[in-house]
């Protein structure tokens, strides 16, 4: 034996309390002069692995959290469960997690999505029976989709939108499959067609309304824009309530002389969000304090947008100020 040292491994929480195992590890000296490793440490079966800082049980639990939730949200949940971990660690666990085999796929859905809106697009293939994505293909042209379908002759149903590229891909790659237009795209296309038709005849609709008995030739008054602070039932939105509570908590701790780093740790909030709450003189002063902001009118009507703490923090990092 060459030496021994104490190795600390994070383990699953005990009654919600963070648990760390202190294991005494022996380091041995290799007697083979040709061996590149002069010394090596023993590994406890089922407990340790080279360079690991988590036990297999905790690693499995964190991987489940990372796969089921986003990295930032998963890190918050893990901290509440007594398993504090960085969001970057959860991302590494997801990347190292082996992907399940695709197997036989009978019914698939094909649709495009934006990697960078207006610039880079890709195609996602979803197993409708297993309810999970099975492949992401580059671009949104017919060739990659047709090639994938040809490699899976067991496909019997292809659900797609009305794009000609996907129709051609299904016809070439899976001629035996039944092509189905999914319900969402049917309703979406119908909505767009109705909106376009009404927009073309907007003047006729207003005039017809004015000619109705009892209107006295008056045109319909435009609807009032929605209040971004209230929901459709007139109640205060949950996000507004949460923002008001966080602002009050941050201001109270600042008045007591607490540091921003301490407030961020105690309230489990991002440092940049805490800084904006602390610097704001009031909730109505800045939209960056997580309050709803009215967008200008668009073709589809008025809309409201809400800035969350995570978005505020991200914008602060990108802009380098705040």
N, C-alpha and C positions, 0 to 999 in steps of 0.2 A: 504494500500500500504506500502510495506517495504522499497523500495528504487527505484532509477532509474539510468540508465547509458546510455552512448552513444555507440551504436553498429555500426561498419563500415562494409559495404557489398560492394564488387566489383561488378560493373554492366557493361553492354555492353558499348563499347567505344562510345563516342560522337564526331563525325567528326574525328575519328582516335585518339582521346585523351583518355587516361585511366580515367575511371569514378569510383568514390567511393561515396557511399551513407552513410551519417551519420544519423542514426535513433536513436531517444531517446526511449529507451525501459523501461517500468515499471516492477519492480520486486515486486511480491505480497507475502505475508506471509500466509501460510496455517493455518487455524484456527482449523483443525482437529489434535488433539494431537497424533492420531495413524498413521498419514501420515509420511512416511519415509523422504519425501522432506520437509524441513522446509520452504523453499521459492521456488518460481518458477517465470520464466520470461514469459511475454506475447509474443505471436507470431502474426505477421502481416500476415494475409491470402494473399497468392499469392506473398509474398515478402521475408519472413523469414521462416527458419526452424531450429530446434535445432542444434547448433554447426556448422551451415553452414556459410561459408565466401563468398559465391557467391549468387547472386540473381538467381531465377529459369531460367530467360532468359539467363544469362551468362553461367550458368551450362549447359544448353541445347546446346548453341553455342560451348562451349569447348568440349562437348561430341561428337558433330558432327565432329569437327576437329580431335579428338582423334581416332574416329572410321574410318575415311576416310584416315588418314595419320599415319605414324610412330610417336612415342612419341617425339623424338628429332626434327624431321622435323616439326611436328605439333606445338611444342613449339616455333620454329622460326617463323612460319607463324602467330601464335597468337600474338607474340610480335610485328610483323609488323602491325597487325590490331588493335593495342592498347589494347590487352588483355594479358599482360605478365603472363605466367604460367610456372611452372616447369614441366619437362618431366615426373617426377614421379607422379605428380598430374594427368596428362593425362592418365597414366597407371591405376591409381586408378579409374578414371572415366570410363575407358573401362571395368574394372573388375566389377564395380557396375552396368554397363548398362545391363538391362535385355535382354536376347537373344530372338530373334523372334521365334515363334513356327514353327516347321518344316512343319506341314500340310501334304497334299498329295503330293507325289513325283512320277512322272511318268518316268523320265529318269535320271539316276545317272551315275557319273563317279567315278571309284575307282582306287586309286593309292597310292603308298607308298612314304614316305619322311623320312628324317633322323632328329631325335631329337639330336643325337650325332653321327656324321658320323662314320661308321664302328663299332658302338656299339649298339645304341638304335634307333629303327625305329618305325614308326606308320603308320596307314592307314587313309587317308582322303577320305570322301565321299562328292561329290559335286552335287548339283542340277543343271543339265545342262540347264533347262528352266529358273530358277530364277538366274542362274549364281552366286551362292554363296555356300560356304561350309555348310553342314548340320550336319556333325558328324566327330569326330576324334576317331578312334578306336585304342586300344593298339596293338602293334606288326604288323606283316604283314602276319599272318597265315590265313587259311581259316575259322577257327571256329568263330572268332568275326564278320567277314564280313557276313558269312552265317546266324548267329543269327540276325544281324541287318536287313538283307534282308527279313528274315522270318517274322519279326515284321512289315514289310511294304509290304503287298501283292499287293499293287497297282502299284509296280514298273513294268514297261513294257520293259524298255531298260537298259542294263548294259554295260557301256563302260569301257574297261579295257586294260591293257597291255597283254603281252603273258605269264605272270607268271601262273604256274599251280595252285598255291594256290587260286588266284582270280577266275580262271575258275571253280575250284571245288566249291568255295563258291557260285558263281552264279548258278551253277547247282543244289546245295543242297538247298540253301536258296530261290532262285527265279527261279524254273524250268519253270515258265510261261514266263519269260523275254527273250528277244532277246539279245544275247551277241554280242557286236561289239568291234572290235579292233580299238582303236582311231588312228587318222591319224598321230599324232606326233610319236608314237611308231613304226608305219609302216615305216615312213621315217627314223627314227633313226636306226632301225634294218637293213634296206636296206643300209644305209650309212656305218654301221659297216661291213656288209658283203662285200660291194664293196672295202672298205679300206683294209680289211683282204686279199681279193683276189689279189688286186694290190700289196700289200706288199709281198705276196708269190711269185709273178712273177715280182718283181722289176728288177732283173737281165735281164729277157727276154725283158722287156720294154726298158731298156737302150740300149740293144744290137740292138733291132729293130729300135730304133731312130738313132743309129749310122749307120745303113745300109741304111737309106733313102738317095735318090739321093741329092747331094749337101752338105751333112754333112761331107763327106770325112772321115768317120770312127770316127769322134770325138763324144765323149759322151756329153750329155746335161749338161750345166753348172747349178749348183744348184741355186735356186732363192735367191735373197738377202733378209736377214731378214727384216721384216717391221720396220719402224721408229716409235717408241712409241710416238714421239712428234707430228706426223702428222696423219690425218685420211686417209681413202681410197682414197680421192680426192686430197691428197697432201696439204691440208690446216691445219693450226695449230688447234689442238684439243681444244674444249671449256674448258676442265679441265685444260689444260696447260695455257691457257690465264687467267683463273681465279686464278690459283696458282701464276702466275707471278705478277698479280695485287695485290694479298693479301701480297705477300712477300715484294713488294715495299712499300705498305702502312704500314706494320708493321715496316720495317726498317726506314721509314721516321719518324714515331712516336717515335721509340726508340731513334733516333738521337736528337729529341726534348726534351728528358728526361722524356717521359711519362712512367708510370708504366705498367707492363704486365697486371695487373688487369684492369687498365683503358683502355688499348688497346683492351682487350677482350670484355669489355663492349661497347666501341664505335664502334668496327667493327663487333660485334655480332658473335665472334668466340670463340671456346673452348679455355680455358686457356692453356692447354697442347700444342695445335697447335700453339698458339701465341708464346709460349716459344721456340718451335722448329724453327719457322720462325726467331725469334729474335737472336737465337744462331748460326744459319747457316751463314757461311761466304759467301755463294753463293747458287744459285739454284741447281747447279750440285754437291754440296758437299755431300748431304745426300739424299737418297731415301725417308727418312721419312718426307721430306719437301714437300710431295704431288706430286712429279714428277714421270712420268712413268719410270718403270724399266723393262729391258728385261729379260724374263725368259729364262732358258736354253732350248735347243731343246728337244721336246718330240716326242712321236710316232705320234701325230697328227700334228706336225709342230712347228713353233715358235709362241710364244704368248707373249703379253705385259700385264703387270698388273699395275694399278694405285692405289696409296694409297691416300685415302681421309682424310680430317681433322678428321672426326668422328672415322675412323679406327686408325689414329695416336693417338688420344686422348685415345681410348680404350686400345691400346697396352701400352701406357705410364702408365696408371693406373694399368694394370696387372703386368708390369715389375717393377714398383716402381722407375723408373729412367727416365731420358730424359731431 
